[in-house]
């Protein structure tokens, strides 16, 4: 079993004992998503810490998108709830990369793959390299936008 999943379970127990509603409901939801990921597919499996981080990243992205949708719909209280859940999830994710760090990784990947000569056709090669380096530490859409920008496809 992954150490991160154990930590999530222990923190859920602590949150329940301290009656922290937001934290306990968020951790329950995350643990359910992890369990769903473990039993999906043809046979059940134990997730590694990297797999758990992938599930956490997906859940955090869902919360950000929901908060934005609630803001646009004029539902500030629901948007705030989604942001609070995203903040709890962020505690378990690796530190997110800044724009400069992402730009540097993309620049290095373009040099490494020689994709500059291919223009936008080289995007797949570059994304393959950069995605492996940024997994769980940067939003894929942000990375893709930076790759497009540097390859001249704005």
N, C-alpha and C positions, 0 to 999 in steps of 0.2 A: 504494500500500500504506500502511496506517496506521502511524504512528510508534510506537504502543503495541505493535503486533504485532512490529515490528522490535526494539523493546526486549525483548520477551519472548524472541525468538529469540537475541539477544545474551546475555541473562542465562542462558538454557539452556546455551549454550556455556560460559559462565563457571562455572556450577554443575557441569557435567560435568567440566571441567578440575580443579575443586577437590574432586571426588568427593563432592559434597553430594547424597546419595541422595534425600532428601525433596524438596528444591527441584527437582532435575532431573526426578524422576518427576512432580511436580505441574505443572511447566511443560510437560512433554511432553503431559500430559493436557489442559491448557488449550489448547495449540496445536492439538491434535487436535479439540477442541470448536469452536474457531474455524474450522478447515478444514471441518468438517462443516456449520457454519452457512453458510459461503461456497458450498458445493456443493448445499445443500438448495434445494428449489424447482425451478422449470422451467429456470432457467439459472444458471450460476455467476456470482458477483459478488465484488468486493472489499469487505470490510467497512470502514466508517469507524471512527474511534476510539470514537465513541459506540456503535456496534454491538458493538465488541470489549468495551467496558465492560459492555454488556448481557449478553454471554456470560459474562464474568467474574463478574458479579453472580449469574447463575443457578448457576454452578459453586460459588460461595461458599455460596449458600443450600443446595445439595445437601450440602455438607460439614457445615454446621451441623445440618441435619436428620438426617444419618447419625450424627453424633456423639451427638445426643440419643437416637436409637434404640439405639445401642450401649450408652449409659449405662443406659437402661431395661432392656436385655437382660443387663446385668451383664458386658459385654465392654469393660472399661476400657482395655485396650491398643489396641483398634480405635478407640475413641472418641478416644483421644489422637492416633492417627495422622490421623484426620479433622480434628481441631483444628489439627494442625501444617500440613496441607495448606491449610486455611482461612486460616491466618496468612500463608502464602506468597502466596495469591491476594489477600489484603487489601492487600499491599504495592503492588498495581497498581490498586487501586480508589481513587476520590476519597475524601477524608475523609468519614466517615459523619456524618449530622446527629444531633444530640441530641434528646431528647424535647421540650425547650422550643422548639427551632428548628422542629421538625415542627408542634408546636401553633400556633406563630405563622404558619407558612405556611398551615395549614388555616383558621385564623381569618381571614386575609386573603382566602383563596379563597372562604370563605362570604360575606364582605362583597361581594366582587367579583361573585359570581354571583347574589347575592340568595337563596341557597338556604335561609337560616334560616327563611323563611316556608313553604317546601315540606316541612320536616322531613326524614324519611328518603328521601322521593322525590327530594330534591335531591342525594343522595349521588353519583350518576353525574356530575353537573355539576362538583361539587367535586373528585371524584377525577380527572376529566379535567384540571383545572387543576393540581392538586397533583402528580400523577404526572409531568407534564412537568417540573416544577421539582425533583423529588427523584430523577429517574432515576439509578440507580447510586449514590445517596448515602443511600438509606433503603430498608428492607424494605417492600414493598407491603402486607404484612399489618399492620405497625405503623401505617402511614399510614392504612389503612382503619379500623383500630380507633379511631384518633384522630378521624377524620371521623365515625364512628358516635357516639362519645362526645360530640362537640361539637354534633351534630345532634339529640342526645337519644334515640338509638336503642339505647344501651348494649347 
